[in-house]
Amino acid sequence: MGMTLIDTAEMYAEGGAEEIVGQAIRDRRDEVYLVSKVYPHNASTQGVQAACERSLRRLGTDTIDLYLLHWRGQYPLSETVEAFERLREQGKILRWGVSNFDIDDLAELDAPACATNQVLYNPEARGIEYDLLPWQAQQHMPLMAYCPIGQGGALLHDATLQRIAGKHGATTAQVALAWALRHPA
């Protein structure tokens, strides 16, 4: 359908989603940008390594393009970053980042190699515009929106988005995506 990024996680269906993604991309891995996430309880030095290897096996690939810490947990960020860097050196991941981090977490992370922070962002969930989005732009850290067309589908039936979509000959999903992409970061 033209989509080139697939975002999954070991958490989704306890690995089941990664298995389905692996089946879907079996003969076309080079056509997709693959993102997966590690549970915070697996974010130790050894835990990240083992979790990544399980994800790679389920996904049926040798490399994950972007590997994210799903949210902050009990392990020191420095330990998780060190584990991510080791995976990158081994060629098991190309880049790494975080998800659901606020400014304090990102400031503590202080890792220029962090590729992105993936957070909830859409016309219904705009809280990051007041602090997190400007801070990340100032730091030149791209923001990756999850659920940019909303959660559960209600946003796609929003009257305002339907009116805008009709005016431009687009779908409400296209309008929601364009809205999220309007910010250069």
Buried (B, 14 or more C-beta within 10 A) or exposed (E): EEEEEBBBBBBBEEBEBBBBBBEEBEEEBEEBEBBBBBBBEBBBEEBBBEBBEBBBEBBBBEBBBBBBBBBBBEBEBEBBBEBBBBBBEEEBBBBBBBBBBBBEBBEEBEBEEBBBBBBBBBBEBEEBEEEBBBBBBEBEBBBBBBBBBBEEEEBBEBEEBBEBBEEEEBBBBBBBBBBBEEBEE
